[in-house]
C-alpha cells in the first residue's frame, strides 16, 4: 500500500482550522482534521451539481455562472463542458492556497480548466460577490462546505441563513438557479429555501457514479418573481 504524503497545509478563511493537502500515488485528498473534504477519485456529485444547474439555464444567452469553492475543479470542469463559448464563469475561493494547489501539485487533476478563457478565479468570499451584485447571475453554485452547516468556515453559515438565501435570490436573474451541494439531507434548509421564495427540487446523487456515499443537491429556481 502506497502511504499518504502531506504536501502542504493552509489555514481556513477564519484562521481557526487547518486544511491539509495529501497525495498517494496519483490520488489527492484535502483534509480538515480527520474529515476528508474531497478526494480526486470521487467527483460524481460535484459534477452533478454543475450538470443539473447548467441544464436549467441552457436557454439563457451569455449565461453568467458563479461557483463558490474551487475544490479540485470537478464542478468547474463539468460546467465548462455544459456551457457554450459565450458563457462566463467566476470561481470564488476563500483560501489562496487552494488556488495555488490547483496550479501546482494538482495541475493534472485540473486538466487546464483554469486557463479556459471563460473562467475567472477570484480569491474572495463568495458571499461578498453575492451581496454586491444584484440580478447578475444566471446560476450560483455553492460547494463551499460539507453542506448548509459550515464546518470549514463558520462564516459560511451566513450563506445558508434565510437572509443569505434571500441575498442569493436577489443576485440571480429571473429564471436563475441557486444550486447547493451537501453531504446529506437537511429538511430545515429546504424550508428556508422555500421561505426565501425559491421553487425547490432536492436531488439525491452519489459520490462516484452509481456507487459511493449518498449526497444531496438542492436546485432552487428563481421563477416566482
N, C-alpha and C positions, 0 to 999 in steps of 0.2 A: 504494500500500500504506500503510495506516494504521500509524504507528510505535507500538511499545510504550512505555508511560509507567510508570515506577515510582511507585507511590502511597505505599508505606510499607515499612519493614523492621523486623525484630524478631529478637532472639537466640533460639536454640533453648533447650530446657529446661535443658541443661547449660551454656549460655553459650558454647559452643565454636564455633558456626556461626551463620549469619545466614539467615533466611527473608526473601524479598522478594515483595511483592505488586505485580503488574504488571497493566496494563489496556491493551487495544487495542480501541477502539470499545466494543462490549458484551461483549467476551471478557475473562476474567480468567485469570491464571496465578499460581501460587505456586511460587517457585523456591528451590532450595537450591544455591548455587553455579551450575554450569551444568546441573544436573539440574532438570527440571520435575517437581515432585511431583504437581501436579494442574492441570487445565485445565477451565474451566467448560463447554467443548464436549464433554468426554469423561467421561461419567458411567455408562456401561453396566456396568462390572464392580463399581463401588461399589454400584450399585442391586441387582445380583445378590447381593452379599454379604448385604444385608438381606432380599431376597425369599426366598432359599433358606433362610435361618435362620428367619425368621418362619413359613414354611410348615411347618417341622419342629415348631414348638410351637403350631400352630393349635388344638389341642385343650386347651391349658393355660388354666385360668381365671385371670383377673387377672395376665397374664404381666408379668414384670419383666425389662427388657432393659437391658444396659449396653453402650454404644458407646464404644470407645476411639478418640478422634480425631474432631474436628468437621469438619475439612477444609472443603469447600464445601457440606456439608449433604446430599449426594446419598444417603448411607446412611440418614441420619435421615429424610429425606422419604419414602424408599421403605419404611422400617419403619413410619412413621405410616400409610401407605396400606394396609399389610398388616394392621396390628393394630387391634383394636376399641377402643371407648371406655373399656374397663376396664383397658387396658394402662398401664404406666408406663415411661418411658424416661429413663435418666440418661446424659448425654453427658459424658465426662471429656476435657477439653482442657488440655494442659500449658502451652501458650503463650497467655497472656491476650490478646495482640494478635490472634490468630486469631479469638477471640470478638468482639473489637472490630471487626475487618474484617467479620465476619458481620452485625453490627448497624449497620455504617456503609456503606462503599462497595459491599459485596456484598449489600445488603438485598434487591435484586430477585432475585438468584440464590437466596436462601434462601426467598423466597416466603412469609414469615410463619411458617415452621415452628417457629421458636424461641418463638413466642408460643402454641403449642398447649399446652393445659392438661395434657397427658400428658407434657410434656417438662421436664426439669430439667437445666441445664448447670452443671457444676462445674469450676472451674479447678484441676485437680489431676492427679496421676499416676494413670492407670487401674490401674496395678499396686497402688497403695495401697488402692484400693477392692476389688480382687480379694482381696487378702490379709486384709482386715479384716472381710469379710462372708461367712462360710461358709453354704452352702445358701441363698443369697439370690436368685440369678438364674436365670431360665428360659433366657436366651441372653446370651452375651458375644460381641460383635462387635469385632474388632480390625483397625483400619486406621490404625495409628499411625506406620507407616514404609513403606519400599518392599518389605517382606517380613520373613521371620524373621531377617534380619541387619540390625540397626539402623544406618542411616546418618544419620538426622536427629538421633537422641539415643541415645548408646551405652547408656544405662540401659535402653533398650527391649530389649536383648539378654536381660535377665533374664526378660522375659515369655515368651520362646521357648525358654528352657532347660528341661530336664526338671523342675527344681524349680518353675519358673514355671508350667509346664503342669499339674503336679500341684496347685498352688495354685488354678489356674483350675477344675480339675475339682472341687476341694473347694468352691469358691464357687458351683458350679452345683447346682440342684435335680436329683433323679433324672429322667432323660429330658431334661435340659437340653443346650444346644448351645453349643460354642465354635466360632466361625467366624473365619477369618483370611484376610485379603487379601494377595496377593503379586504382584509384577510378573513372577514366573516360578516354575518348579518348584524344589523343594528336597527331595530324597529323604531327607536326614538329618532334616529336620523332620518328615516323615511318620512316620519310625521313632520319633522322640521322642514324638509324639502317641500312638502305639500303646503305647509303653512306659509312658506316663502313665495308661493304662487306657481310652483312648477308642476307640470304633468310628469309623473314619476313612473319609471319602469325599473324593476330590480332584476338583474340578470345573474344567474349562477354560472360560474366558469371554473376551469381547472388551471392549476399552475403549469401543467405540462400536457397539452393536448387533452386526451380523454382520461389522463391519469394525474396523479399528484393531488396536492391539497386543494380543497374547495375554497374558492374566493368569491367575492361579490362585487358587482359593478352596478352603480346607480346611473341610469341615463335619465336626466331631468331636463325636460324641454320647456323652453320659454315660449309656449304657444298661447298663453292666456292673456296677453296684453295687446 
